[in-house]
């Protein structure tokens, strides 16, 4: 080791102990599965995949048929996300193994598998830090029913990149929300109207839309989102989804969204947000449609009108989002 410039010492070798650990146990179509626990990811991933696949008629799909390969690959994809997310040496990290190897979790994952479409694997599926680098929205309802909807913006990540010496906080670059150039309104989306030109003592025009919905004086929902100008349209759709389409809060937050902001004269639709036939019909009507990306992260709360229970929905577009009750 020393000769090769390695890090391991004789003491490290002397201290290494074999550890006996309880195996991972699961079941598959009535068979018992017993396999290796962490620090191998094998047993957990295997049982997770088998649990997912138990819900499909694989034999009926045909061995190595398109449906079979798709279904198995989607199970693999999901088990490997969890592998990246949770698994490591159990002497150092605590993984939710009970949950990962449970039938109920597999049922949840099955609901995320589309029969006709490959899911897209993206690194942001694994949490990369606790805080978004941009605008943040959160919704809160307390035990007595008081509600707070908070959107705060630092415009872009790390603001303008300057820390006040000795004070320890960053300056934002919210000045970017003023209209850029007087008189310059163009098709790229630059607005030059007087109402939002920078002036001494003036506050810039934000699009933040923290919103509380109530009926007959009673709280119905708390809604909001980051996303610059898309914020307004995101909040609009989360409200329409609930009030016009009777969606529950999770569905309302998750449903695909679209955005139009006058200029640029483009209808932006989230990736896989609308059927191709709808996009084609809109284009035939004269819309310039751009499909791609994700719009906002609308962490919201809905009050169950019968029980008063608070239902929290963390937007799945945000890898580090969460809903919690205390
Ligand atoms: O207040 C506004 O409208 C903008 N400063 C928001 C920027 C924003 O949401 C960027 N993060 N996603």
Boltz pocket constraint, residues with backbone or C-beta under 6 A from the ligand:
constraints:
  - pocket:
      binder: B
      contacts: [[A, 134], [A, 135], [A, 153], [A, 154], [A, 155], [A, 156], [A, 174], [A, 177], [A, 205], [A, 206], [A, 207], [A, 208], [A, 225], [A, 226], [A, 227], [A, 228], [A, 229], [A, 231]]
      max_distance: 6.0
